[in-house]
Amino acid sequence: MVLTIHIMNHLSSKRDDQLLEVQANKLQNLLNEILHCCEDRRFYEAQRFGLPYAEIRCLLLFKGERYLTVKGIAQKLDVAKSRITKLIDGLLKKGMVERMEDPRDARVKLISLTNKGIEKVKKIEEFHKDVHKQILLRLDHQERKAILSRLEVLKLAMESVRSELG
């Protein structure tokens, strides 16, 4: 009897491991496909707004912010300050941002959106909202509710693993 229970537990554990392997592969494939869709949208977005996607990301950082520093932008985008300087120079030439000295510290340069930059950000955000609405409209009410709930659970699980990885 004990041997039978042990064998059944072993078989059940092996099936669970196999199922987990299949599910991990499915998750990886789905996330890769979703990432590919997002990359396609980014390419389209860059063309639509006439800006490299890096500049779009930079502009979107100003949501709720009047001023940012090069250092702050570099930290938020997780890139070198030298890269941000080039990015800001491109946005300056396009009239999207302006650079000024911090009145409290002349070594610090403050970056802010111009009216043209503010308008561009509004258009980009409107585009994002429209894309997300179009996705949700392809689902019925219950599917939307379930997917959004499951995505929240997935996000929390991914954040937990990320924090464990360091």
Backbone as JSON Lines, residues from 0, in Angstrom:
{"i":0,"aa":"M","n":[0.82,-1.2,0.0],"ca":[0.0,0.0,0.0],"c":[0.86,1.27,0.0]}
{"i":1,"aa":"V","n":[1.86,1.31,0.88],"ca":[2.75,2.47,0.97],"c":[3.51,2.63,-0.34]}
{"i":2,"aa":"L","n":[3.96,1.5,-0.92],"ca":[4.68,1.54,-2.19],"c":[3.78,2.08,-3.29]}
{"i":3,"aa":"T","n":[2.52,1.68,-3.32],"ca":[1.58,2.16,-4.33],"c":[1.39,3.68,-4.21]}
{"i":4,"aa":"I","n":[1.24,4.18,-3.0],"ca":[1.07,5.63,-2.79],"c":[2.32,6.36,-3.24]}
{"i":5,"aa":"H","n":[3.49,5.82,-2.91],"ca":[4.75,6.44,-3.3],"c":[4.88,6.51,-4.82]}
{"i":6,"aa":"I","n":[4.54,5.42,-5.5],"ca":[4.61,5.38,-6.96],"c":[3.63,6.37,-7.57]}
{"i":7,"aa":"M","n":[2.41,6.42,-7.04],"ca":[1.41,7.34,-7.56],"c":[1.84,8.8,-7.35]}
{"i":8,"aa":"N","n":[2.41,9.09,-6.19],"ca":[2.91,10.45,-5.93],"c":[4.03,10.81,-6.89]}
{"i":9,"aa":"H","n":[4.91,9.83,-7.15],"ca":[6.02,10.07,-8.07],"c":[5.51,10.34,-9.49]}
{"i":10,"aa":"L","n":[4.53,9.53,-9.92],"ca":[3.95,9.72,-11.26],"c":[3.23,11.06,-11.36]}
{"i":11,"aa":"S","n":[2.5,11.4,-10.3],"ca":[1.8,12.68,-10.28],"c":[2.79,13.84,-10.33]}
{"i":12,"aa":"S","n":[3.87,13.72,-9.59],"ca":[4.9,14.77,-9.57],"c":[5.56,14.9,-10.94]}
{"i":13,"aa":"K","n":[5.79,13.76,-11.59],"ca":[6.4,13.77,-12.93],"c":[5.46,14.44,-13.93]}
{"i":14,"aa":"R","n":[4.16,14.12,-13.85],"ca":[3.17,14.75,-14.73],"c":[3.1,16.26,-14.47]}
{"i":15,"aa":"D","n":[3.17,16.65,-13.19],"ca":[3.15,18.08,-12.85],"c":[4.37,18.78,-13.44]}
{"i":16,"aa":"D","n":[5.53,18.14,-13.36],"ca":[6.75,18.72,-13.93],"c":[6.63,18.87,-15.44]}
{"i":17,"aa":"Q","n":[6.07,17.84,-16.09],"ca":[5.89,17.9,-17.55],"c":[4.9,18.99,-17.93]}
{"i":18,"aa":"L","n":[3.82,19.09,-17.17],"ca":[2.82,20.12,-17.43],"c":[3.43,21.51,-17.24]}
{"i":19,"aa":"L","n":[4.21,21.68,-16.19],"ca":[4.87,22.96,-15.93],"c":[5.81,23.32,-17.08]}
{"i":20,"aa":"E","n":[6.52,22.34,-17.6],"ca":[7.43,22.56,-18.73],"c":[6.65,23.04,-19.97]}
{"i":21,"aa":"V","n":[5.54,22.38,-20.26],"ca":[4.7,22.76,-21.4],"c":[4.15,24.17,-21.19]}
{"i":22,"aa":"Q","n":[3.68,24.44,-19.98],"ca":[3.11,25.76,-19.69],"c":[4.18,26.86,-19.76]}
{"i":23,"aa":"A","n":[5.38,26.57,-19.29],"ca":[6.47,27.55,-19.36],"c":[6.81,27.87,-20.81]}
{"i":24,"aa":"N","n":[6.83,26.85,-21.66],"ca":[7.08,27.07,-23.09],"c":[5.96,27.9,-23.72]}
{"i":25,"aa":"K","n":[4.72,27.59,-23.35],"ca":[3.57,28.33,-23.88],"c":[3.64,29.79,-23.44]}
{"i":26,"aa":"L","n":[3.97,30.04,-22.16],"ca":[4.1,31.4,-21.66],"c":[5.2,32.15,-22.41]}
{"i":27,"aa":"Q","n":[6.32,31.5,-22.59],"ca":[7.44,32.12,-23.3],"c":[7.03,32.48,-24.73]}
{"i":28,"aa":"N","n":[6.37,31.57,-25.41],"ca":[5.94,31.83,-26.79],"c":[4.92,32.96,-26.86]}
{"i":29,"aa":"L","n":[3.95,32.96,-25.95],"ca":[2.94,34.02,-25.95],"c":[3.57,35.38,-25.66]}
{"i":30,"aa":"L","n":[4.47,35.43,-24.67],"ca":[5.12,36.7,-24.35],"c":[5.98,37.19,-25.51]}
{"i":31,"aa":"N","n":[6.64,36.27,-26.2],"ca":[7.43,36.65,-27.38],"c":[6.54,37.21,-28.48]}
{"i":32,"aa":"E","n":[5.38,36.57,-28.69],"ca":[4.45,37.06,-29.71],"c":[3.88,38.42,-29.34]}
{"i":33,"aa":"I","n":[3.56,38.61,-28.07],"ca":[3.05,39.91,-27.6],"c":[4.13,40.97,-27.77]}
{"i":34,"aa":"L","n":[5.36,40.63,-27.39],"ca":[6.48,41.56,-27.55],"c":[6.66,41.94,-29.02]}
{"i":35,"aa":"H","n":[6.53,40.97,-29.9],"ca":[6.66,41.23,-31.34],"c":[5.56,42.2,-31.81]}
{"i":36,"aa":"C","n":[4.34,41.99,-31.34],"ca":[3.25,42.92,-31.68],"c":[3.56,44.33,-31.18]}
{"i":37,"aa":"C","n":[4.1,44.42,-29.97],"ca":[4.45,45.73,-29.41],"c":[5.57,46.39,-30.22]}
{"i":38,"aa":"E","n":[6.53,45.6,-30.66],"ca":[7.62,46.14,-31.48],"c":[7.09,46.64,-32.82]}
{"i":39,"aa":"D","n":[6.15,45.9,-33.41],"ca":[5.53,46.35,-34.66],"c":[4.8,47.67,-34.45]}
{"i":40,"aa":"R","n":[4.08,47.78,-33.33],"ca":[3.36,49.03,-33.03],"c":[4.35,50.17,-32.84]}
{"i":41,"aa":"R","n":[5.46,49.92,-32.17],"ca":[6.47,50.96,-31.96],"c":[7.03,51.45,-33.3]}
{"i":42,"aa":"F","n":[7.29,50.52,-34.21],"ca":[7.8,50.89,-35.53],"c":[6.77,51.76,-36.25]}
{"i":43,"aa":"Y","n":[5.51,51.33,-36.23],"ca":[4.44,52.1,-36.86],"c":[4.32,53.48,-36.2]}
{"i":44,"aa":"E","n":[4.39,53.5,-34.87],"ca":[4.27,54.74,-34.11],"c":[5.39,55.73,-34.47]}
{"i":45,"aa":"A","n":[6.61,55.22,-34.58],"ca":[7.75,56.08,-34.95],"c":[7.51,56.7,-36.32]}
{"i":46,"aa":"Q","n":[7.02,55.9,-37.26],"ca":[6.73,56.42,-38.6],"c":[5.59,57.43,-38.56]}
{"i":47,"aa":"R","n":[4.55,57.09,-37.86],"ca":[3.36,57.94,-37.79],"c":[3.68,59.32,-37.22]}
{"i":48,"aa":"F","n":[4.52,59.36,-36.18],"ca":[4.82,60.62,-35.52],"c":[6.12,61.26,-35.98]}
{"i":49,"aa":"G","n":[6.81,60.6,-36.9],"ca":[8.02,61.17,-37.47],"c":[9.16,61.34,-36.48]}
{"i":50,"aa":"L","n":[9.21,60.45,-35.5],"ca":[10.25,60.5,-34.47],"c":[10.8,59.1,-34.24]}
{"i":51,"aa":"P","n":[12.09,58.99,-33.96],"ca":[12.6,57.68,-33.53],"c":[11.89,57.29,-32.22]}
{"i":52,"aa":"Y","n":[11.7,56.0,-32.02],"ca":[10.96,55.58,-30.83],"c":[11.65,56.02,-29.55]}
{"i":53,"aa":"A","n":[12.98,56.11,-29.54],"ca":[13.69,56.57,-28.34],"c":[13.26,57.99,-27.98]}
{"i":54,"aa":"E","n":[13.03,58.83,-28.98],"ca":[12.58,60.2,-28.72],"c":[11.14,60.2,-28.2]}
{"i":55,"aa":"I","n":[10.32,59.32,-28.71],"ca":[8.94,59.2,-28.22],"c":[8.97,58.8,-26.75]}
{"i":56,"aa":"R","n":[9.76,57.79,-26.41],"ca":[9.87,57.37,-25.0],"c":[10.31,58.52,-24.12]}
{"i":57,"aa":"C","n":[11.27,59.29,-24.59],"ca":[11.78,60.43,-23.83],"c":[10.67,61.45,-23.61]}
{"i":58,"aa":"L","n":[9.94,61.79,-24.65],"ca":[8.85,62.76,-24.52],"c":[7.8,62.3,-23.51]}
{"i":59,"aa":"L","n":[7.49,61.01,-23.53],"ca":[6.46,60.48,-22.64],"c":[6.86,60.53,-21.17]}
{"i":60,"aa":"L","n":[8.15,60.64,-20.89],"ca":[8.61,60.74,-19.51],"c":[8.14,62.03,-18.84]}
{"i":61,"aa":"F","n":[7.8,63.03,-19.64],"ca":[7.41,64.33,-19.1],"c":[5.97,64.35,-18.59]}
{"i":62,"aa":"K","n":[5.25,63.25,-18.74],"ca":[3.87,63.23,-18.26],"c":[3.87,63.53,-16.76]}
{"i":63,"aa":"G","n":[3.2,64.6,-16.41],"ca":[3.12,65.0,-15.01],"c":[4.37,65.71,-14.49]}
{"i":64,"aa":"E","n":[5.34,65.96,-15.36],"ca":[6.59,66.61,-14.96],"c":[6.77,67.89,-15.76]}
{"i":65,"aa":"R","n":[7.11,68.95,-15.09],"ca":[7.4,70.2,-15.8],"c":[8.83,70.22,-16.3]}
{"i":66,"aa":"Y","n":[9.75,69.73,-15.46],"ca":[11.17,69.71,-15.8],"c":[11.75,68.34,-15.48]}
{"i":67,"aa":"L","n":[12.7,67.92,-16.3],"ca":[13.51,66.74,-16.02],"c":[14.96,67.12,-16.27]}
{"i":68,"aa":"T","n":[15.86,66.38,-15.64],"ca":[17.29,66.57,-15.9],"c":[17.78,65.46,-16.81]}
{"i":69,"aa":"V","n":[18.92,65.68,-17.43],"ca":[19.52,64.64,-18.28],"c":[19.76,63.4,-17.43]}
{"i":70,"aa":"K","n":[20.27,63.59,-16.23],"ca":[20.53,62.45,-15.34],"c":[19.23,61.71,-15.02]}
{"i":71,"aa":"G","n":[18.16,62.45,-14.73],"ca":[16.88,61.82,-14.43],"c":[16.32,61.04,-15.61]}
{"i":72,"aa":"I","n":[16.45,61.61,-16.79],"ca":[15.97,60.92,-18.0],"c":[16.8,59.65,-18.22]}
{"i":73,"aa":"A","n":[18.11,59.76,-18.06],"ca":[18.99,58.6,-18.24],"c":[18.61,57.48,-17.28]}
{"i":74,"aa":"Q","n":[18.32,57.83,-16.04],"ca":[17.93,56.82,-15.05],"c":[16.6,56.17,-15.43]}
{"i":75,"aa":"K","n":[15.64,56.98,-15.83],"ca":[14.32,56.43,-16.17],"c":[14.36,55.54,-17.41]}
{"i":76,"aa":"L","n":[15.22,55.9,-18.37],"ca":[15.32,55.1,-19.6],"c":[16.4,54.02,-19.49]}
{"i":77,"aa":"D","n":[17.16,54.06,-18.4],"ca":[18.24,53.1,-18.15],"c":[19.27,53.09,-19.28]}
{"i":78,"aa":"V","n":[19.72,54.29,-19.64],"ca":[20.77,54.44,-20.65],"c":[21.79,55.46,-20.17]}
{"i":79,"aa":"A","n":[22.92,55.52,-20.85],"ca":[24.0,56.43,-20.47],"c":[23.59,57.88,-20.69]}
{"i":80,"aa":"K","n":[24.13,58.77,-19.84],"ca":[23.84,60.2,-19.98],"c":[24.25,60.73,-21.36]}
{"i":81,"aa":"S","n":[25.34,60.2,-21.91],"ca":[25.79,60.66,-23.23],"c":[24.74,60.35,-24.29]}
{"i":82,"aa":"R","n":[24.07,59.24,-24.17],"ca":[22.99,58.88,-25.11],"c":[21.82,59.86,-24.97]}
{"i":83,"aa":"I","n":[21.52,60.24,-23.75],"ca":[20.41,61.17,-23.51],"c":[20.74,62.54,-24.07]}
{"i":84,"aa":"T","n":[21.99,62.96,-23.94],"ca":[22.38,64.26,-24.5],"c":[22.1,64.29,-26.0]}
{"i":85,"aa":"K","n":[22.44,63.22,-26.71],"ca":[22.16,63.15,-28.15],"c":[20.66,63.15,-28.42]}
{"i":86,"aa":"L","n":[19.93,62.43,-27.6],"ca":[18.47,62.36,-27.73],"c":[17.85,63.75,-27.53]}
{"i":87,"aa":"I","n":[18.28,64.44,-26.5],"ca":[17.77,65.78,-26.21],"c":[18.15,66.75,-27.33]}
{"i":88,"aa":"D","n":[19.38,66.63,-27.84],"ca":[19.8,67.48,-28.96],"c":[18.87,67.31,-30.16]}
{"i":89,"aa":"G","n":[18.49,66.06,-30.44],"ca":[17.56,65.8,-31.55],"c":[16.2,66.43,-31.3]}
{"i":90,"aa":"L","n":[15.71,66.34,-30.07],"ca":[14.42,66.93,-29.73],"c":[14.49,68.46,-29.72]}
{"i":91,"aa":"L","n":[15.64,69.01,-29.33],"ca":[15.84,70.47,-29.39],"c":[15.74,70.96,-30.83]}
{"i":92,"aa":"K","n":[16.41,70.26,-31.74],"ca":[16.4,70.65,-33.15],"c":[14.99,70.6,-33.74]}
{"i":93,"aa":"K","n":[14.17,69.69,-33.22],"ca":[12.8,69.55,-33.71],"c":[11.84,70.49,-32.98]}
{"i":94,"aa":"G","n":[12.35,71.24,-32.02],"ca":[11.51,72.19,-31.29],"c":[10.58,71.55,-30.28]}
{"i":95,"aa":"M","n":[10.88,70.33,-29.84],"ca":[10.02,69.62,-28.9],"c":[10.35,69.92,-27.44]}
{"i":96,"aa":"V","n":[11.61,70.23,-27.17],"ca":[12.05,70.51,-25.8],"c":[12.91,71.76,-25.79]}
{"i":97,"aa":"E","n":[13.1,72.28,-24.6],"ca":[14.05,73.37,-24.41],"c":[14.92,73.04,-23.21]}
{"i":98,"aa":"R","n":[16.12,73.6,-23.22],"ca":[17.09,73.34,-22.15],"c":[17.39,74.67,-21.46]}
{"i":99,"aa":"M","n":[17.45,74.64,-20.13],"ca":[17.78,75.86,-19.38],"c":[18.57,75.49,-18.13]}
{"i":100,"aa":"E","n":[19.25,76.46,-17.58],"ca":[20.01,76.22,-16.36],"c":[19.07,76.17,-15.17]}
{"i":101,"aa":"D","n":[19.41,75.31,-14.23],"ca":[18.69,75.25,-12.96],"c":[19.08,76.5,-12.17]}
{"i":102,"aa":"P","n":[18.12,77.32,-11.74],"ca":[18.47,78.54,-11.01],"c":[19.2,78.27,-9.69]}
{"i":103,"aa":"R","n":[19.06,77.07,-9.15],"ca":[19.73,76.73,-7.89],"c":[21.11,76.13,-8.1]}
{"i":104,"aa":"D","n":[21.37,75.61,-9.32],"ca":[22.67,74.97,-9.58],"c":[22.97,75.08,-11.07]}
{"i":105,"aa":"A","n":[23.88,75.97,-11.42],"ca":[24.19,76.24,-12.84],"c":[24.77,75.03,-13.55]}
{"i":106,"aa":"R","n":[25.27,74.05,-12.8],"ca":[25.82,72.85,-13.43],"c":[24.73,71.94,-13.97]}
{"i":107,"aa":"V","n":[23.53,72.1,-13.44],"ca":[22.4,71.23,-13.82],"c":[21.58,71.91,-14.91]}
{"i":108,"aa":"K","n":[21.3,71.15,-15.95],"ca":[20.46,71.64,-17.04],"c":[19.07,71.03,-16.9]}
{"i":109,"aa":"L","n":[18.07,71.89,-16.93],"ca":[16.69,71.44,-16.86],"c":[16.14,71.33,-18.28]}
{"i":110,"aa":"I","n":[15.4,70.27,-18.52],"ca":[14.78,70.04,-19.82],"c":[13.27,70.13,-19.61]}
{"i":111,"aa":"S","n":[12.6,70.84,-20.5],"ca":[11.14,70.91,-20.43],"c":[10.56,70.83,-21.85]}
{"i":112,"aa":"L","n":[9.3,70.45,-21.9],"ca":[8.62,70.38,-23.19],"c":[8.24,71.79,-23.66]}
{"i":113,"aa":"T","n":[8.34,72.01,-24.94],"ca":[7.8,73.22,-25.55],"c":[6.32,72.97,-25.84]}
{"i":114,"aa":"N","n":[5.62,73.98,-26.3],"ca":[4.21,73.78,-26.69],"c":[4.1,72.72,-27.78]}
{"i":115,"aa":"K","n":[5.05,72.74,-28.71],"ca":[5.06,71.73,-29.77],"c":[5.25,70.33,-29.18]}
{"i":116,"aa":"G","n":[6.13,70.21,-28.19],"ca":[6.35,68.93,-27.52],"c":[5.13,68.47,-26.75]}
{"i":117,"aa":"I","n":[4.47,69.41,-26.08],"ca":[3.26,69.08,-25.32],"c":[2.18,68.56,-26.27]}
{"i":118,"aa":"E","n":[2.02,69.2,-27.4],"ca":[1.02,68.76,-28.38],"c":[1.36,67.38,-28.93]}
{"i":119,"aa":"K","n":[2.64,67.14,-29.18],"ca":[3.06,65.83,-29.7],"c":[2.76,64.74,-28.67]}
{"i":120,"aa":"V","n":[3.06,65.02,-27.4],"ca":[2.79,64.04,-26.34],"c":[1.29,63.75,-26.27]}
{"i":121,"aa":"K","n":[0.46,64.76,-26.38],"ca":[-1.0,64.55,-26.35],"c":[-1.43,63.64,-27.49]}
{"i":122,"aa":"K","n":[-0.88,63.86,-28.68],"ca":[-1.23,63.03,-29.84],"c":[-0.75,61.59,-29.64]}
{"i":123,"aa":"I","n":[0.44,61.42,-29.1],"ca":[0.97,60.07,-28.86],"c":[0.12,59.34,-27.83]}
{"i":124,"aa":"E","n":[-0.22,60.03,-26.74],"ca":[-1.05,59.41,-25.69],"c":[-2.43,59.06,-26.23]}
{"i":125,"aa":"E","n":[-2.98,59.92,-27.06],"ca":[-4.28,59.65,-27.69],"c":[-4.2,58.41,-28.57]}
{"i":126,"aa":"F","n":[-3.1,58.3,-29.32],"ca":[-2.88,57.12,-30.16],"c":[-2.81,55.86,-29.3]}
{"i":127,"aa":"H","n":[-2.05,55.91,-28.2],"ca":[-1.93,54.75,-27.31],"c":[-3.3,54.33,-26.79]}
{"i":128,"aa":"K","n":[-4.06,55.31,-26.32],"ca":[-5.38,55.01,-25.77],"c":[-6.27,54.38,-26.84]}
{"i":129,"aa":"D","n":[-6.21,54.89,-28.05],"ca":[-7.03,54.36,-29.14],"c":[-6.64,52.92,-29.48]}
{"i":130,"aa":"V","n":[-5.34,52.64,-29.53],"ca":[-4.87,51.28,-29.81],"c":[-5.38,50.32,-28.74]}
{"i":131,"aa":"H","n":[-5.27,50.72,-27.48],"ca":[-5.71,49.84,-26.4],"c":[-7.22,49.64,-26.42]}
{"i":132,"aa":"K","n":[-7.96,50.68,-26.76],"ca":[-9.41,50.53,-26.89],"c":[-9.75,49.57,-28.03]}
{"i":133,"aa":"Q","n":[-9.04,49.68,-29.15],"ca":[-9.29,48.8,-30.28],"c":[-9.04,47.34,-29.91]}
{"i":134,"aa":"I","n":[-8.01,47.11,-29.11],"ca":[-7.74,45.74,-28.64],"c":[-8.89,45.25,-27.78]}
{"i":135,"aa":"L","n":[-9.3,46.07,-26.82],"ca":[-10.37,45.67,-25.9],"c":[-11.7,45.47,-26.61]}
{"i":136,"aa":"L","n":[-11.95,46.24,-27.67],"ca":[-13.21,46.09,-28.4],"c":[-13.32,44.75,-29.11]}
{"i":137,"aa":"R","n":[-12.23,44.06,-29.27],"ca":[-12.26,42.74,-29.91],"c":[-12.63,41.63,-28.91]}
{"i":138,"aa":"L","n":[-12.84,42.02,-27.68],"ca":[-13.22,41.08,-26.62],"c":[-14.57,41.49,-26.05]}
{"i":139,"aa":"D","n":[-15.33,40.5,-25.58],"ca":[-16.58,40.89,-24.91],"c":[-16.27,41.35,-23.48]}
{"i":140,"aa":"H","n":[-17.27,41.9,-22.83],"ca":[-17.09,42.51,-21.51],"c":[-16.45,41.54,-20.51]}
{"i":141,"aa":"Q","n":[-16.93,40.31,-20.47],"ca":[-16.41,39.33,-19.5],"c":[-14.96,38.95,-19.81]}
{"i":142,"aa":"E","n":[-14.64,38.81,-21.11],"ca":[-13.26,38.5,-21.49],"c":[-12.32,39.63,-21.1]}
{"i":143,"aa":"R","n":[-12.77,40.87,-21.32],"ca":[-11.93,42.02,-20.94],"c":[-11.65,42.0,-19.44]}
{"i":144,"aa":"K","n":[-12.7,41.81,-18.68],"ca":[-12.57,41.8,-17.22],"c":[-11.61,40.69,-16.78]}
{"i":145,"aa":"A","n":[-11.77,39.5,-17.34],"ca":[-10.93,38.36,-16.97],"c":[-9.48,38.58,-17.39]}
{"i":146,"aa":"I","n":[-9.27,39.05,-18.61],"ca":[-7.9,39.26,-19.11],"c":[-7.18,40.32,-18.29]}
{"i":147,"aa":"L","n":[-7.85,41.43,-18.02],"ca":[-7.21,42.49,-17.23],"c":[-6.85,42.0,-15.83]}
{"i":148,"aa":"S","n":[-7.73,41.2,-15.25],"ca":[-7.45,40.63,-13.93],"c":[-6.26,39.68,-13.99]}
{"i":149,"aa":"R","n":[-6.23,38.81,-14.99],"ca":[-5.13,37.84,-15.12],"c":[-3.81,38.53,-15.44]}
{"i":150,"aa":"L","n":[-3.87,39.61,-16.24],"ca":[-2.65,40.36,-16.54],"c":[-2.07,40.99,-15.28]}
{"i":151,"aa":"E","n":[-2.95,41.45,-14.4],"ca":[-2.48,42.02,-13.13],"c":[-1.77,40.94,-12.3]}
{"i":152,"aa":"V","n":[-2.35,39.75,-12.26],"ca":[-1.73,38.64,-11.53],"c":[-0.38,38.29,-12.17]}
{"i":153,"aa":"L","n":[-0.34,38.22,-13.5],"ca":[0.9,37.91,-14.21],"c":[1.96,38.98,-13.94]}
{"i":154,"aa":"K","n":[1.57,40.25,-13.97],"ca":[2.51,41.34,-13.7],"c":[3.11,41.2,-12.3]}
{"i":155,"aa":"L","n":[2.28,40.9,-11.31],"ca":[2.77,40.73,-9.94],"c":[3.74,39.55,-9.84]}
{"i":156,"aa":"A","n":[3.42,38.46,-10.52],"ca":[4.31,37.29,-10.51],"c":[5.64,37.63,-11.17]}
{"i":157,"aa":"M","n":[5.59,38.36,-12.29],"ca":[6.82,38.75,-12.98],"c":[7.66,39.7,-12.13]}
{"i":158,"aa":"E","n":[7.01,40.63,-11.45],"ca":[7.73,41.55,-10.57],"c":[8.38,40.8,-9.41]}
{"i":159,"aa":"S","n":[7.69,39.8,-8.9],"ca":[8.24,39.0,-7.8],"c":[9.49,38.25,-8.24]}
{"i":160,"aa":"V","n":[9.44,37.64,-9.42],"ca":[10.6,36.92,-9.94],"c":[11.73,37.9,-10.22]}
{"i":161,"aa":"R","n":[11.4,39.06,-10.79],"ca":[12.42,40.07,-11.08],"c":[13.14,40.5,-9.8]}
{"i":162,"aa":"S","n":[12.39,40.71,-8.72],"ca":[13.03,41.13,-7.47],"c":[13.91,40.02,-6.89]}
{"i":163,"aa":"E","n":[13.52,38.78,-7.1],"ca":[14.35,37.66,-6.64],"c":[15.63,37.54,-7.45]}
{"i":164,"aa":"L","n":[15.57,37.9,-8.73],"ca":[16.75,37.82,-9.59],"c":[17.74,38.93,-9.28]}
{"i":165,"aa":"G","n":[17.27,39.96,-8.6],"ca":[18.18,41.04,-8.18],"c":[18.05,42.18,-9.06]}
